[in-house]
Protein backbone atom coordinates (compact mmCIF):
# COMPACT_ATOMS: atom_id res chain seq x y z
CA UNK A 1 0.00 0.00 0.00
CA UNK A 2 1.27 3.47 -0.87
CA UNK A 3 1.08 6.15 1.82
CA UNK A 4 0.40 9.77 0.87
CA UNK A 5 0.95 12.53 3.45
CA UNK A 6 -0.45 15.82 2.20
CA UNK A 7 1.41 18.98 3.11
CA UNK A 8 -0.29 22.25 4.12
CA UNK A 9 -0.53 25.14 1.64
CA UNK A 10 1.07 27.39 4.26
CA UNK A 11 4.33 26.45 6.05
CA UNK A 12 3.88 25.21 9.61
CA UNK A 13 6.32 26.46 12.24
CA UNK A 14 6.26 24.33 15.38
CA UNK A 15 7.90 25.87 18.44
CA UNK A 16 8.61 23.72 21.46
CA UNK A 17 7.36 24.80 24.90
CA UNK A 18 10.78 25.86 26.17
CA UNK A 19 10.96 28.41 23.35
CA UNK A 20 7.53 29.84 24.23
CA UNK A 21 8.60 30.16 27.86
CA UNK A 22 11.97 31.70 26.91
CA UNK A 23 10.29 34.30 24.68
CA UNK A 24 7.89 35.09 27.52
CA UNK A 25 10.77 35.55 29.97
CA UNK A 26 12.67 37.80 27.55
CA UNK A 27 9.70 40.05 26.72
CA UNK A 28 8.81 40.24 30.43
CA UNK A 29 12.32 41.49 31.18
CA UNK A 30 13.61 38.34 32.83
CA UNK A 31 16.92 36.67 32.06
CA UNK A 32 16.74 34.68 28.82
CA UNK A 33 19.20 33.35 26.26
CA UNK A 34 17.12 34.96 23.50
CA UNK A 35 17.16 38.51 24.86
CA UNK A 36 14.34 41.07 24.92
CA UNK A 37 15.05 42.69 21.53
CA UNK A 38 15.27 39.40 19.64
CA UNK A 39 12.21 38.01 21.41
CA UNK A 40 10.10 41.05 20.52
CA UNK A 41 11.19 40.88 16.87
CA UNK A 42 10.45 37.14 16.68
CA UNK A 43 7.06 37.66 18.29
CA UNK A 44 6.10 40.52 15.93
CA UNK A 45 7.30 38.64 12.84
CA UNK A 46 5.39 35.46 13.66
CA UNK A 47 2.17 37.38 14.31
CA UNK A 48 2.59 39.44 11.12
CA UNK A 49 3.41 36.44 8.91
CA UNK A 50 0.50 34.47 10.32
CA UNK A 51 -1.94 37.30 9.62
CA UNK A 52 -0.58 37.45 6.06
CA UNK A 53 -1.11 33.67 5.79
CA UNK A 54 2.57 33.08 5.11
CA UNK A 55 2.96 30.94 8.22
CA UNK A 56 0.98 28.83 10.69
CA UNK A 57 2.40 28.66 14.21
CA UNK A 58 -0.19 26.52 16.01
CA UNK A 59 -0.76 26.05 19.71
CA UNK A 60 -0.37 22.44 20.81
CA UNK A 61 -1.21 20.36 23.84
CA UNK A 62 1.44 22.19 25.87
CA UNK A 63 -0.61 23.38 28.83
CA UNK A 64 0.97 21.16 31.46
CA UNK A 65 4.48 22.17 30.39
CA UNK A 66 3.59 25.86 30.49
CA UNK A 67 2.05 25.34 33.92
CA UNK A 68 5.43 23.98 35.00
CA UNK A 69 7.10 27.13 33.69
CA UNK A 70 6.89 29.09 36.93
CA UNK A 71 5.21 32.38 37.72
CA UNK A 72 4.88 33.48 34.06
CA UNK A 73 2.12 30.99 33.27
CA UNK A 74 -0.50 33.59 32.34
CA UNK A 75 1.94 35.60 30.23
CA UNK A 76 3.13 32.47 28.41
CA UNK A 77 -0.44 31.45 27.64
CA UNK A 78 -1.20 34.92 26.31
CA UNK A 79 1.89 35.04 24.11
CA UNK A 80 1.26 31.55 22.73
CA UNK A 81 -2.34 32.47 21.87
CA UNK A 82 -1.12 35.56 20.03
CA UNK A 83 1.61 33.66 18.20
CA UNK A 84 -0.92 31.05 17.06
CA UNK A 85 -3.60 33.61 16.13
CA UNK A 86 -6.16 31.07 17.34
CA UNK A 87 -4.85 28.05 15.38
CA UNK A 88 -4.54 24.92 17.49
CA UNK A 89 -3.54 21.31 17.01
CA UNK A 90 -5.76 18.32 17.51
CA UNK A 91 -5.18 16.53 20.84
CA UNK A 92 -2.60 13.84 20.09
CA UNK A 93 -4.91 10.99 21.14
CA UNK A 94 -7.63 12.24 18.80
CA UNK A 95 -5.21 12.43 15.87
CA UNK A 96 -3.97 8.91 16.57
CA UNK A 97 -7.56 7.62 16.41
CA UNK A 98 -8.29 9.51 13.18
CA UNK A 99 -5.22 8.04 11.47
CA UNK A 100 -5.93 4.50 12.69
CA UNK A 101 -9.45 4.73 11.29
CA UNK A 102 -8.16 6.02 7.96
CA UNK A 103 -5.84 3.05 7.67
CA UNK A 104 -8.45 0.52 8.82
CA UNK A 105 -10.83 1.77 6.16
CA UNK A 106 -8.13 1.54 3.48
CA UNK A 107 -7.20 -2.02 4.53
CA UNK A 108 -10.83 -3.21 4.59
CA UNK A 109 -11.49 -1.65 1.18
CA UNK A 110 -8.18 -3.07 -0.15
CA UNK A 111 -7.13 0.36 -1.38
CA UNK A 112 -3.84 0.78 -3.17
CA UNK A 113 -3.22 4.12 -1.47
CA UNK A 114 -4.05 5.75 1.86
CA UNK A 115 -3.99 9.49 2.41
CA UNK A 116 -3.22 11.26 5.67
CA UNK A 117 -4.38 14.86 5.31
CA UNK A 118 -2.55 17.81 6.82
CA UNK A 119 -5.72 19.39 8.18
CA UNK A 120 -6.44 16.35 10.37
CA UNK A 121 -3.83 17.60 12.83
CA UNK A 122 -5.83 20.79 13.49
CA UNK A 123 -8.81 21.03 15.82
CA UNK A 124 -10.36 23.69 13.53
CA UNK A 125 -9.59 24.90 10.01
CA UNK A 126 -6.48 27.10 10.56
CA UNK A 127 -7.09 29.18 7.44
CA UNK A 128 -10.57 30.10 8.66
CA UNK A 129 -9.17 30.90 12.09
CA UNK A 130 -6.64 33.31 10.60
CA UNK A 131 -9.31 34.85 8.32
CA UNK A 132 -11.89 35.38 11.06
CA UNK A 133 -13.24 38.91 11.42
CA UNK A 134 -13.41 39.05 15.22
CA UNK A 135 -10.86 41.44 16.77
CA UNK A 136 -10.14 39.11 19.69
CA UNK A 137 -8.33 35.78 19.92
CA UNK A 138 -10.24 33.25 21.97
CA UNK A 139 -7.97 30.82 23.78
CA UNK A 140 -9.66 28.80 26.48
CA UNK A 141 -7.49 27.54 29.32
CA UNK A 142 -8.91 25.79 32.33
CA UNK A 143 -6.80 26.44 35.39
CA UNK A 144 -6.31 23.06 37.06
CA UNK A 145 -6.44 22.78 40.80
CA UNK A 146 -3.26 21.86 42.60
CA UNK A 147 -4.61 18.32 42.91
CA UNK A 148 -5.43 18.08 39.18
CA UNK A 149 -2.04 19.47 38.19
CA UNK A 150 -0.26 16.97 40.42
CA UNK A 151 -2.35 14.17 38.92
CA UNK A 152 -1.47 15.14 35.34
CA UNK A 153 2.19 15.52 36.24
CA UNK A 154 2.04 12.21 38.09
CA UNK A 155 0.75 10.35 35.02
CA UNK A 156 3.67 11.54 32.88
CA UNK A 157 6.08 10.81 35.72
CA UNK A 158 4.69 7.28 36.06
CA UNK A 159 4.98 6.63 32.30
CA UNK A 160 8.54 7.99 32.29
CA UNK A 161 9.45 5.71 35.21
CA UNK A 162 8.05 2.70 33.34
CA UNK A 163 10.02 3.64 30.24
CA UNK A 164 13.17 4.18 32.31
CA UNK A 165 12.79 0.70 33.83
CA UNK A 166 12.50 -0.74 30.31
CA UNK A 167 15.57 1.24 29.24
CA UNK A 168 17.69 -0.05 32.12
CA UNK A 169 16.62 -3.62 31.43
CA UNK A 170 17.31 -3.17 27.70
CA UNK A 171 20.83 -1.91 28.42
CA UNK A 172 21.40 -4.82 30.81
CA UNK A 173 20.33 -7.30 28.11
CA UNK A 174 22.17 -5.32 25.41
CA UNK A 175 18.94 -5.10 23.46
CA UNK A 176 19.24 -3.51 20.03
CA UNK A 177 17.12 -0.69 18.68
CA UNK A 178 15.71 -2.93 15.92
CA UNK A 179 14.66 -5.61 18.42
CA UNK A 180 12.96 -3.04 20.62
CA UNK A 181 11.25 -1.54 17.59
CA UNK A 182 9.67 -4.89 16.74
CA UNK A 183 8.42 -5.30 20.30
CA UNK A 184 6.97 -1.79 20.44
CA UNK A 185 5.18 -2.11 17.10
CA UNK A 186 3.51 -5.25 18.44
CA UNK A 187 2.60 -3.59 21.70
CA UNK A 188 -0.96 -2.61 20.77
CA UNK A 189 -1.90 -6.13 19.67
CA UNK A 190 -0.22 -7.61 22.75
CA UNK A 191 -2.18 -5.25 25.02
CA UNK A 192 -5.48 -6.22 23.36
CA UNK A 193 -4.70 -9.91 23.74
CA UNK A 194 -3.73 -9.47 27.39
CA UNK A 195 -6.92 -7.59 28.28
CA UNK A 196 -9.20 -10.02 26.42
CA UNK A 197 -7.48 -13.08 27.93
CA UNK A 198 -7.91 -11.70 31.43
CA UNK A 199 -11.61 -10.99 30.88
CA UNK A 200 -12.18 -14.40 29.31
CA UNK A 201 -10.41 -16.15 32.18
CA UNK A 202 -12.50 -14.34 34.78
CA UNK A 203 -15.67 -15.13 32.86
CA UNK A 204 -14.85 -18.85 32.69
CA UNK A 205 -13.99 -18.92 36.40
CA UNK A 206 -17.13 -16.90 37.17
CA UNK A 207 -15.08 -14.24 38.90
CA UNK A 208 -16.29 -10.67 39.24
CA UNK A 209 -14.99 -8.20 36.66
CA UNK A 210 -14.38 -4.80 38.21
CA UNK A 211 -15.49 -1.46 36.78
CA UNK A 212 -11.85 -0.52 36.22
CA UNK A 213 -11.29 -3.71 34.22
CA UNK A 214 -14.34 -2.99 32.04
CA UNK A 215 -13.15 0.59 31.53
CA UNK A 216 -9.69 -0.63 30.53
CA UNK A 217 -11.18 -3.14 28.10
CA UNK A 218 -13.29 -0.43 26.45
CA UNK A 219 -10.29 1.90 26.17
CA UNK A 220 -7.87 -0.72 24.83
CA UNK A 221 -10.18 -2.92 22.77
CA UNK A 222 -13.61 -1.38 22.36
CA UNK A 223 -12.87 1.47 19.97
CA UNK A 224 -10.71 -0.65 17.66
CA UNK A 225 -13.38 -3.36 17.40
CA UNK A 226 -16.10 -0.78 16.78
CA UNK A 227 -14.10 0.91 14.01
CA UNK A 228 -13.30 -2.37 12.29
CA UNK A 229 -16.89 -3.56 12.49
CA UNK A 230 -18.09 -0.24 11.05
CA UNK A 231 -15.83 -0.48 7.99
CA UNK A 232 -16.01 -4.25 7.43
CA UNK A 233 -19.56 -4.98 8.51
CA UNK A 234 -18.23 -7.95 10.48
CA UNK A 235 -18.86 -8.63 14.15
CA UNK A 236 -16.64 -10.64 16.48
CA UNK A 237 -13.68 -9.37 14.47
CA UNK A 238 -11.02 -9.67 17.17
CA UNK A 239 -8.72 -11.80 14.98
CA UNK A 240 -8.91 -9.28 12.15
CA UNK A 241 -8.16 -6.38 14.51
CA UNK A 242 -5.15 -8.17 15.98
CA UNK A 243 -3.90 -8.95 12.46
CA UNK A 244 -4.30 -5.26 11.56
CA UNK A 245 -2.18 -4.09 14.50
CA UNK A 246 0.54 -6.57 13.51
CA UNK A 247 0.43 -5.69 9.82
CA UNK A 248 2.87 -3.64 7.71
CA UNK A 249 -0.01 -1.24 7.04
CA UNK A 250 -0.27 -0.29 10.72
CA UNK A 251 3.37 0.79 10.62
CA UNK A 252 2.54 3.26 7.85
CA UNK A 253 0.30 5.30 10.18
CA UNK A 254 2.33 8.51 10.76
CA UNK A 255 1.58 8.94 14.46
CA UNK A 256 2.21 5.26 15.25
CA UNK A 257 5.38 5.20 13.13
CA UNK A 258 7.00 8.33 14.59
CA UNK A 259 6.04 7.68 18.22
CA UNK A 260 7.18 4.03 18.09
CA UNK A 261 10.55 4.89 16.57
CA UNK A 262 11.14 7.64 19.13
CA UNK A 263 10.11 5.43 22.03
CA UNK A 264 12.35 2.60 20.82
CA UNK A 265 15.27 5.02 20.57
CA UNK A 266 14.57 6.31 24.08
CA UNK A 267 14.31 2.89 25.66
CA UNK A 268 17.56 1.62 24.12
CA UNK A 269 19.53 4.85 24.55
CA UNK A 270 22.03 6.05 27.13
CA UNK A 271 20.06 9.07 28.38
CA UNK A 272 17.82 8.90 31.43
CA UNK A 273 14.13 9.27 30.53
CA UNK A 274 12.24 12.23 32.02
CA UNK A 275 8.50 13.10 32.21
CA UNK A 276 9.06 15.80 29.56
CA UNK A 277 10.07 13.05 27.11
CA UNK A 278 6.51 11.68 27.25
CA UNK A 279 5.05 14.98 26.02
CA UNK A 280 7.84 15.39 23.47
CA UNK A 281 6.96 12.08 21.81
CA UNK A 282 3.25 12.94 21.64
CA UNK A 283 3.89 16.40 20.21
CA UNK A 284 6.57 15.41 17.70
CA UNK A 285 4.54 12.41 16.49
CA UNK A 286 1.70 14.85 15.81
CA UNK A 287 3.60 17.58 13.93
CA UNK A 288 6.71 15.97 12.36
CA UNK A 289 5.00 14.49 9.27
CA UNK A 290 3.44 17.87 8.40
CA UNK A 291 5.65 20.66 9.77
CA UNK A 292 8.00 22.71 7.61
CA UNK A 293 10.08 24.15 10.45
CA UNK A 294 10.60 22.95 14.03
CA UNK A 295 12.27 24.78 16.90
CA UNK A 296 13.16 22.08 19.42
CA UNK A 297 15.89 21.30 21.91
CA UNK A 298 19.03 19.37 21.04
CA UNK A 299 17.77 16.07 22.50
CA UNK A 300 14.73 15.96 20.21
CA UNK A 301 16.71 17.09 17.18
CA UNK A 302 19.38 14.43 17.73
CA UNK A 303 16.78 11.65 17.99
CA UNK A 304 15.05 12.64 14.78
CA UNK A 305 18.25 13.24 12.84
CA UNK A 306 19.96 10.06 14.06
CA UNK A 307 20.63 7.29 11.53
CA UNK A 308 19.16 4.85 14.04
CA UNK A 309 15.61 6.19 13.83
CA UNK A 310 15.83 7.37 10.22
CA UNK A 311 13.03 9.83 10.92
CA UNK A 312 14.67 12.82 9.22
CA UNK A 313 14.92 10.83 5.99
CA UNK A 314 11.27 9.72 6.01
CA UNK A 315 9.86 12.98 7.36
CA UNK A 316 11.97 15.86 5.98
CA UNK A 317 11.78 19.00 8.10
CA UNK A 318 14.03 21.98 8.80
CA UNK A 319 15.20 22.15 12.41
CA UNK A 320 16.03 25.61 13.69
CA UNK A 321 18.22 26.75 16.55
CA UNK A 322 16.79 29.78 18.30
CA UNK A 323 19.42 31.99 16.61
CA UNK A 324 18.12 30.88 13.20
CA UNK A 325 14.48 31.72 13.82
CA UNK A 326 14.59 35.47 13.19
CA UNK A 327 16.62 35.22 9.93
CA UNK A 328 14.08 32.70 8.63
CA UNK A 329 11.15 34.95 9.56
CA UNK A 330 12.80 37.91 7.85
CA UNK A 331 13.36 35.83 4.72
CA UNK A 332 9.69 34.76 4.68
CA UNK A 333 8.65 38.41 5.11
CA UNK A 334 10.54 39.36 1.93
CA UNK A 335 8.84 36.67 -0.18
N, C-alpha and C positions, 0 to 999 in steps of 0.2 A: 504494500500500500504506500502511495506517495503522500507525504505530509506537506501541506501548504500553510505557511504562517504569513498572514497579510500584515503589512507594515502601515502605520498611520500616515495620513497625508501631511501631517505636521510633525516635525521632530519632537520626540519626548525626551525631556531632561529629568532624570531621576536623581534627587539629592538625598543622601543618607541623613539620618536623624542628627548625627553629630554635627553635620554642616549647618543644619537649621539652627541648632542650639548655639553654635559658634558665631553665626551671623547675628543672632539675637544678642549675644553677649557683647559683640563688637558695637552694634548700633546703640546698645544701652549704655555704652561707655565702660564696660568691664573689660578686663584683660582677655585678649583673644589673639590667636596666631594670624587671623585674617586682617585685623585692624579696622577701625571705624570707617575710614575713607573707602577702602576696598569693599567693605561690607555694604555700605550705602550705594555704591555704584553697581554692585552685583544685584542688589535688591531692586533698584530702579530699572536696570536693564531687563531683568526677568519679567517684571510686571509689564513693562512697555512692549517687549517682544510677544508676550502672551496676548495682550490686548490687540496686537497687530496680527495675531494668528500665525506667527512665525515660530512659535514654541509652545509646548504644553509641559508644565511643571507640576504634575499632580500631587495631591496630598494622599499619603498612604495610611496604612493601619499602624501609625507610629505613636499613638496616644500614650501608651504605657512608657515608651522610651522618653518622650517629652516630659511626662510626669516625673520621671527619674532625674530630670535635668536641673533640679534645684529650684530656687526661688523665682526664676524667670519663666515659669510654666505659662502664665497667661500671655506674656509678651511673645513667647515662642509660638504659641497657638495662633496668635494674631498675625504674626509675620508669615507663618506657613499658609494661612488662609489667603493672605494677600498675594503671596508668591504663586499660589495655585489658581487664583481668580475663580475659585469655586469648583475646579475640576478635582475629582477624587477617584481613587482606585477602588475596584471591587474588593471586598474582604477576601483574603486569600483562600479561605475554605469554600466560599461561593464560587470563585473562579475554578478551583480544582474540580468541583462538582459539574460545572458547565462543560469543562473540557473532557471529563470522563464520559458524560452523556453524548457529546459530539462523536467521540470515538466509538462508543457502544453502538450508536445508530449506524455509523459507517460500516462497522463489522457485521452487524445483522443484515444490512442491505447489500453487503459484499461490494462496497464501493471501491473503485480503484484509487480514489483520492479522498483525503479528509482535510478540511480547512479549519484553521483556528484563527478567528478574526481578531484584529487589534482592538476593536471596540468592546470586546467581551471583558477586557480587564478594567473597564470603567463602570462605576455605579450608575452614572448618567452620561448622556452624550456630551463629550467635552466641548465640541464645537458650539453646540447650543448654549452651554454654560458660559462660554466666552462671549457669545453674541447677545446674551440676555440684556434687556433694557434697564433692569432695576439698578439703581445707583449703589446698592449695598451688596456685600458678599455675605451670604448666609453660611456659616460654618457651625454646626451643632456639636458641642462637646459636653458630655455628661460628666460632671465632676464626681469621681468615685469616692466613696467613703474610705477612711483609712483601712477598714476591714476588707473592702472590695479590692483596693489597690494591693494590699498584702496578698490577697488570694490570687490575683492575676500574676503578680510577681512570683508567687510561690509555685504556680503551675509551670512557668518557664524555668524556674530554678530546679524543679523536680525533673523535668524533661532533660535539662542539661546534665544533671547528676546521673541519670540513666545512660545518656550518651557517653559521658565520661567513663562510667563503669565498663561500657562496651569497648571504648577506646583502649583502656588499660588492659583489658583481657585480650584484645586484638594484638596489641604490642607484645604481650606475654607469649602469645601463640605464633607471633610473627606472621599474622594474617595479611595477605596482600590486598591492595585496593580492589583488584578485579574480583577476588573471592567475596569481599564484603559487598561489592556492587550487586553480585548475583543474589546474595542473601537479602539485601534491602529491596531489590525489585520484586522478590517473592514475598515480601513482608505482608502485603495486603491480603493475598490469598491465604497465607498461613494464619493470619489473625481471624479471618472468616471461618476457616476450618476449626480453629481452636474454640471459638465462641459456640459454633453449632454443635461440636462434639460435646462440650460441657452441658449444653441445654438438653441434648439427646440423652446423655447419660443420666441426668437428673430426672428426666421424664420416665425413662425405663425403670429407674430405681424408686419412682414415685416420691422423689424428694421435692421439697418446696423450692420454687425459683423466685428469687428476691426481685424486688422492683428495680434495684440497681442492675441486676443481671439482664432483665428485660430491656432496660434502657440502653445498656451496652450493646445488646444484640441488635436493637433497632438502629443504633448509630453506626455499627460496624457492618451489619449485613442488610438491614431493611431497605435502605435507599438503593443500594446496588441491585438487589433483587427486583425492586419496583421498577427501576429504570429499564432493566433488561426485559422484564415482562411487558412493559409498555411498547418497546420497539419490536420485540419478537413475537408478541402475542402468546408466548408460552408461559405456563405456570410451573412451579416446582423446578425452576431453572438453576438450581444451585451449582450443578456440574458445569453448566455453560458459563456462569459468572466466574467460577474459579478458573476455568480455562482462559477466560478473557484476561483476568489479572495476571496470568502467567504467560501471556502471549507476547510476541514481538510488537503487536499493535499498541499494547498498553504502554510500552516503553517510548512510543512516539508522542505521547501526550506531553506537551511542553512543561507543565507544572511538575508532573511526576518525574520526568526526565531530569530536569535541572535540580529539583530538591533531592532526588535520590543520589545523584552524582556528588552533590555538595555534602550530603550527610555521610556518604561513604568515604569521602576525602577527610572529613572531620574525624570520623571514628577509626581511621587508620593512620592519622597524622601524629605529629610530635607535640602539637600545641594543646594545652589544657582547654577544655570546652567550657564556655561561660553561658549564662542565661541569654546574653545579647545575641549569641550565635543562633539561637532558636528563631528569634525574630528576623535575623539576617537571611536565613534560609527561606523563610516564608516570603519575605519582601523581594529578594532577588529572583526566586522562582516565579514570582508574579510578573516582574518587569523585564527581566533579561531578554526574553524572546522578542520583545517589541520596542525596547528603548533604543534611542539613538546615542544618547550620552548618559553616563552614570558617574556621579561623584560619590565615591565610597572610600572606606579606609583601606590601608595596605593589605590587611588580612583577607578581606573579601576579594580584592583585585588579584592577589596572588593565587587564590583558589580557583578563580575563573580562568586566569591566564596560564595555569599550570598545564603541562603536557599530560599529567595524570588524568585530570578530569576531561580535558579536551573541550571545555565549554566555550572558550573564546572562538574556536574554529567553527563550531556548530551554530553559535549564536553571536555573530559579529556585533560588537558595540565599541564605542570609544570611551575609554576610562579617562577621567580628568582628575588631576591633582587640583587642590583648591587654587593654586597659583595660575592654573590654565583656564579657569572658569571665565574670568572677565575678558581675556583676549578672545575666547570663543564667542561670547555674547556680543562683543563689539564687531566681530566679523559677521555674525548673523544680522546685526543692525544695518550693515552696509549693503546687504544683499537685496 
